[in-house]
Amino acid sequence: MTQITIVNTTTEAVRIAVYRRPVLLPTLSTIAWRIVEPPPNGGQTIVQIPENYAVFANYSYNEVEREDPNAGNRTNVIQFAEDTARFIASPVPTQDRRANAATLTQSFDGLVMNEARIENQFGYGVWGHITKDGDDVYAPQVIWPGAVMMEDLRESFFLAVVGQFVSKGDRLVQEETSITETEILGGGTATVSGSKWKGYAIA
């Protein structure tokens, strides 16, 4: 497990989003993986970043629920630590044999270098999730039958100052994050300076 340290040298309470930007599907929303609030006047917060990822899919046949990326039925969760991985959502009969449920399996055939892929062979649309420490690190994506969700996991984490109402898992607005967006590597320390009147900076 690696970590990043965020130091707040301002005299204010600031909220910092920790996030990854989608690379292979840049039109996908960027979401906050973590929101931290290091104390003012030199206070610091340490963010632990596990090495492992996890993937799962969920789905619902209910027309209202299926628009919610966290509603309905959830497949098994598979942990992995590699940058190159392939997962397949496929059908298995339910216990009463009246319907099919989705299950996720890891395949070591047909790998694409430096891509994590979730392929939908279930026959019904599912939401694909790639998580770290139990929380989505990329925005969940609908994977329709025959489609693939893919991402390059080698991307660094980024930090940005965000508003008080932004929470973990929320979509980040580029116009808000672009001014203070700063790349940070594992083991690094970032310092937040400035004020709400003059603007903030992260170094």
N, C-alpha and C positions, 0 to 999 in steps of 0.2 A: 504494500500500500504506500502510495506517495502522498504528499500534501502540498498545499500552497498556503502562504501566509498573507493576510491582507491587513495593512496598518492604516488607521484613520487618523491623519494629522490635523483634520479640520476640527472646529469647535462645535460641529453639528452632528446630529444623528443622520447617517447616510445609509442607503440600502444599495448593496452591490449584487448584481446578478452574475452568477457563474454559469457559463453555457458553452455549448458547441454549435457551430454553424453547419448546416447541411452542405455537403460538397458535391455529391453526385446528383442530388436533386435540389439545386439551389432555389427553386421556386417554393420548396417546402418551408413552412414557417419555422422560425427559430424560437425556441422556448427556454425559459429559465430552468436549469437543472437544480440550482440552489439559489436562495436569496440569503445573504448574510448582512449583519449590521454590526460591524466592529465599533466598539465604544469610541467616543470622540477623544481628542487631546492625546493622541498616541496609543490608544487602545488597539488591540489586534484580535483577529479571528483566524483560526487555523481550520482549513477545509480539508478533510480527509478524502482522497480519491482512490477508491479500490481499483485494483488491476482488472478484476473480472467484470464482464458484462453479463446480462441475461436477456433472453428473448422470450416472448410469448405472443399469442394472438387471442383476441376475443371477438365475439359476434353475437348477434341476436336476430331472431326472426320477427321480432316485434318492430313495427314500422317506426315507432317513436324511439325505442331504446337503441335501435341500430345506428342512429346518428351520434350516439354517445360513445366515445372511444374507450370508456371504462365500464360500459354496461353489458349485461347479458352473460353469456357463457365464456369461460376462460379456458384456454388449453393449459397443458402442463408448461412449466417454466424450465428452460435449459440454460445453465450457466456455461460461459466460455471465456477464454482469455486471449484468443488468437485474433489477429487482424484479418485473417482470411477464414471465412466460415460460411456454410450453407445450411439452411433450415427449410424444411418442407412441411406445410400444413396439409394434412390429408385426412380423409374420412375414416372413421371406425364405427361399427354398429353400436348403438346404445345397448344396455343390458336387456331391455325388452325387445330388441331387434326391430323396433318400429321406426327408427330414424337413425341418422348418422350424427356423430359428434366429431368435432375437429380435434386432431392430435398433432403435436409438433415433434418432428424427428430431425436429428442432425445427420447430414450426409457428407461424406468425404469424397464423393465423386463430383465432377463438373464444377470444381472450385474455380473462382475467378480471383486472381491474386489481388490482395489488399482490398477485398470487398467482403462485407458481411451482407448476406442475402437471405430474405425470407420469401419463399415461393408459395403461391397459393394453388394447391391441387385439391382443395377441399370441395370445390364446386359451388361455393357461396362466398360472398364478400366477407373479409375479416379485417379487423384493425391490427396492424403489426406494431409491435413495441420493441424498442431496444433500450434497455435500462442500465443504470449503474446505481448500486446501493438501493435498489427498489424503486427508483424514480426514473421516468422517461428522460433520456439525455437528448433524444431527437423527438420532434413532434410525431405522435402516432399517425399512421397513414392507412387509409383504406386500400387494401390489396384485393382487387377484383379477381374472379377465377381466371387463372392462367397468367396473372401479372406477378411482378416481383418488386419487393421493397429492397433497396440496396443502399449501402453507405460505406464510405471510407473512414475507418475508425482511427486513422493515424493523425487526424486533425487535432490541433492543440485546443485547450480551453481558452475562453476569453472572459474578460471582466468588463462591466460597464455600470455606471451609476444609473439607477432607475428610480421612478417615483414611488411614493409611499404605498400605493395601492397595488403594486405588482407583486405577485406571489409565485411560489414554486409551481412550475408547470404552465404558467401563463405565457402567451405569445408575446415576444419582444418586438417593439416597433423600431425599425431601423433608424427612423428620424430621431428617436430619443437616445438610442445606444451609440450611434455612430460617432458622436462628439468625444466620448470618453472610452470607446471600445479599445481594449488593450489585450494583446495576446500574452499568455503566461504559461510557462512550462512547469512540469512537476518539480517540486522542490524550490520554486521561486517565491520571491516576496514582492508584493505590490504595495505601493504607498498612494493613498488618496489624499489630495490636497484641494484647496480652494474653498468656495462658499456658494450658497444658493444665489447670492447677489452678483458674484463675479464669475461664476461657473466653476466646474470641477475638472480635475485632471487626475489620471492614474499613471503612475510611473513605476 
